[in-house]
Amino acid sequence: MRAWIAGEAEALDEAEEEGLCPLLQPFWADLPHTNIFSCFPPDLLHQIHKGVFKHHVFSWCQKLAGKAAINQHYKSISPHPSLCHFNCGISGISQWTGTEAKHMEKVFVGAVADLIPPEAMKAVTAILNFIYLAQYKLIDGADLDHMEAALATFHEHKDIFIQQGVRDHFNIPKVHTLIHYTSSIQLHGTPDGYNTELPE
């Protein structure tokens, strides 16, 4: 890293191979008592609903179970006033809104229950528990403990997706950010105050 910062050619080449660009003097370097990483609160819409759920958990389960099976399960959900009914399934939805993602999350565990392996089901249930806890309007210490436990359960069972050939690794920034949620909530308050869903 020091060689890279010093501008040594070999280090710059290695950094470029890794997709890194040198930033020699970040704008926050001279700000006293500043931890730049604590300045970015969680965003439920892009990190949780469209990120972790849509781009990752949903797509992993879709690869395990198949589009047709998941679509059929969503189509066959009984109508209920508090649920959105997806008459055409869900795999054809190209532009998800936060509201649609939340409606899908409400019944996702039930929709994939008999379609994916039990170990994957444990991971999916845990991450959806985390998602629901993160959306609470009031979060206390017990809720934070439950979030930590749900995330630990997800990490304990997530390797099933690698074993099933759905993922090669879990070096996923949006999944990594989940470990910072509880500390961010303690610092900034509940994530609903920083959610970008309302302005969109």
NORSULTA-V483547 format. One record per residue. N is the residue number from 1. RES is the residue in three letters. NEAR is the number of other C-alpha atoms within 10 Angstrom. D_FIRST is the distance of its C-alpha to the first C-alpha in Angstrom with 1 decimal. Layout:
# NORSULTA-V483547
N | RES | NEAR | D_FIRST
N | RES | NEAR | D_FIRST
This chain:
# NORSULTA-V483547
1 | MET | 9 | 0.0
2 | ARG | 8 | 3.8
3 | ALA | 11 | 5.4
4 | TRP | 18 | 5.0
5 | ILE | 13 | 6.2
6 | ALA | 12 | 8.5
7 | GLY | 13 | 9.8
8 | GLU | 11 | 10.1
9 | ALA | 11 | 12.3
10 | GLU | 11 | 11.4
11 | ALA | 16 | 7.7
12 | LEU | 19 | 9.6
13 | ASP | 14 | 12.2
14 | GLU | 12 | 10.3
15 | ALA | 15 | 9.0
16 | GLU | 12 | 12.6
17 | GLU | 10 | 14.1
18 | GLU | 9 | 12.7
19 | GLY | 8 | 14.2
20 | LEU | 11 | 11.2
21 | CYS | 12 | 12.0
22 | PRO | 13 | 10.0
23 | LEU | 9 | 11.5
24 | LEU | 11 | 11.1
25 | GLN | 9 | 13.7
26 | PRO | 8 | 14.7
27 | PHE | 9 | 18.5
28 | TRP | 10 | 18.5
29 | ALA | 11 | 16.2
30 | ASP | 9 | 19.5
31 | LEU | 9 | 21.7
32 | PRO | 7 | 22.8
33 | HIS | 6 | 23.0
34 | THR | 11 | 21.4
35 | ASN | 10 | 19.6
36 | ILE | 11 | 19.1
37 | PHE | 9 | 19.1
38 | SER | 12 | 22.6
39 | CYS | 11 | 23.9
40 | PHE | 10 | 24.2
41 | PRO | 20 | 27.3
42 | PRO | 25 | 28.3
43 | ASP | 18 | 30.2
44 | LEU | 22 | 32.9
45 | LEU | 23 | 33.9
46 | HIS | 17 | 30.7
47 | GLN | 19 | 28.7
48 | ILE | 27 | 31.7
49 | HIS | 24 | 34.7
50 | LYS | 20 | 33.3
51 | GLY | 18 | 29.9
52 | VAL | 25 | 30.3
53 | PHE | 25 | 34.0
54 | LYS | 18 | 34.7
55 | HIS | 14 | 31.8
56 | HIS | 18 | 31.1
57 | VAL | 17 | 33.9
58 | PHE | 21 | 36.7
59 | SER | 17 | 35.4
60 | TRP | 22 | 34.8
61 | CYS | 22 | 38.3
62 | GLN | 20 | 39.8
63 | LYS | 15 | 38.4
64 | LEU | 19 | 39.9
65 | ALA | 16 | 43.2
66 | GLY | 15 | 43.7
67 | LYS | 16 | 44.3
68 | ALA | 13 | 48.1
69 | ALA | 15 | 48.3
70 | ILE | 22 | 46.1
71 | ASN | 19 | 48.0
72 | GLN | 16 | 51.3
73 | HIS | 19 | 50.3
74 | TYR | 24 | 49.4
75 | LYS | 17 | 52.6
76 | SER | 14 | 54.7
77 | ILE | 16 | 53.6
78 | SER | 9 | 56.7
79 | PRO | 11 | 57.0
80 | HIS | 8 | 56.4
81 | PRO | 6 | 56.3
82 | SER | 8 | 52.9
83 | LEU | 14 | 51.3
84 | CYS | 18 | 50.6
85 | HIS | 18 | 52.3
86 | PHE | 19 | 50.5
87 | ASN | 12 | 53.5
88 | CYS | 12 | 51.5
89 | GLY | 18 | 48.7
90 | ILE | 20 | 45.2
91 | SER | 15 | 43.3
92 | GLY | 9 | 44.8
93 | ILE | 11 | 43.3
94 | SER | 7 | 40.8
95 | GLN | 8 | 39.9
96 | TRP | 13 | 39.6
97 | THR | 15 | 40.3
98 | GLY | 19 | 39.2
99 | THR | 13 | 42.9
100 | GLU | 17 | 43.2
101 | ALA | 17 | 40.2
102 | LYS | 20 | 41.6
103 | HIS | 16 | 45.0
104 | MET | 22 | 43.4
105 | GLU | 19 | 41.5
106 | LYS | 16 | 44.9
107 | VAL | 15 | 46.4
108 | PHE | 20 | 43.4
109 | VAL | 15 | 43.8
110 | GLY | 15 | 47.5
111 | ALA | 20 | 47.0
112 | VAL | 22 | 44.7
113 | ALA | 16 | 46.2
114 | ASP | 11 | 48.1
115 | LEU | 18 | 45.9
116 | ILE | 17 | 42.7
117 | PRO | 16 | 42.3
118 | PRO | 13 | 42.8
119 | GLU | 15 | 39.2
120 | ALA | 24 | 37.9
121 | MET | 22 | 40.6
122 | LYS | 19 | 39.2
123 | ALA | 24 | 35.7
124 | VAL | 26 | 37.2
125 | THR | 18 | 39.5
126 | ALA | 22 | 36.7
127 | ILE | 26 | 34.5
128 | LEU | 22 | 37.6
129 | ASN | 17 | 38.5
130 | PHE | 25 | 35.1
131 | ILE | 22 | 35.7
132 | TYR | 14 | 39.1
133 | LEU | 17 | 38.0
134 | ALA | 24 | 35.3
135 | GLN | 15 | 38.1
136 | TYR | 13 | 40.4
137 | LYS | 11 | 41.6
138 | LEU | 12 | 41.7
139 | ILE | 17 | 39.2
140 | ASP | 11 | 39.8
141 | GLY | 10 | 38.2
142 | ALA | 9 | 40.1
143 | ASP | 16 | 38.8
144 | LEU | 19 | 35.2
145 | ASP | 12 | 35.9
146 | HIS | 14 | 37.4
147 | MET | 24 | 34.4
148 | GLU | 18 | 32.1
149 | ALA | 15 | 34.7
150 | ALA | 22 | 35.0
151 | LEU | 21 | 31.2
152 | ALA | 17 | 31.2
153 | THR | 18 | 34.2
154 | PHE | 23 | 32.5
155 | HIS | 15 | 29.4
156 | GLU | 14 | 32.0
157 | HIS | 17 | 33.8
158 | LYS | 21 | 31.4
159 | ASP | 19 | 30.9
160 | ILE | 18 | 34.4
161 | PHE | 22 | 33.0
162 | ILE | 13 | 30.8
163 | GLN | 10 | 33.9
164 | GLN | 14 | 36.1
165 | GLY | 12 | 33.8
166 | VAL | 16 | 33.2
167 | ARG | 15 | 29.4
168 | ASP | 11 | 26.8
169 | HIS | 9 | 24.3
170 | PHE | 13 | 23.8
171 | ASN | 8 | 20.3
172 | ILE | 10 | 22.1
173 | PRO | 11 | 20.7
174 | LYS | 16 | 24.3
175 | VAL | 18 | 25.1
176 | HIS | 12 | 22.0
177 | THR | 13 | 23.1
178 | LEU | 21 | 26.3
179 | ILE | 14 | 24.9
180 | HIS | 14 | 24.4
181 | TYR | 21 | 28.0
182 | THR | 22 | 29.8
183 | SER | 13 | 27.6
184 | SER | 19 | 27.8
185 | ILE | 17 | 31.5
186 | GLN | 13 | 31.9
187 | LEU | 12 | 30.1
188 | HIS | 16 | 31.5
189 | GLY | 16 | 34.6
190 | THR | 22 | 35.7
191 | PRO | 22 | 33.8
192 | ASP | 18 | 37.0
193 | GLY | 14 | 36.6
194 | TYR | 16 | 33.4
195 | ASN | 18 | 34.6
196 | THR | 15 | 34.6
197 | GLU | 15 | 37.6
198 | LEU | 10 | 40.3
199 | PRO | 5 | 39.2
200 | GLU | 8 | 38.9
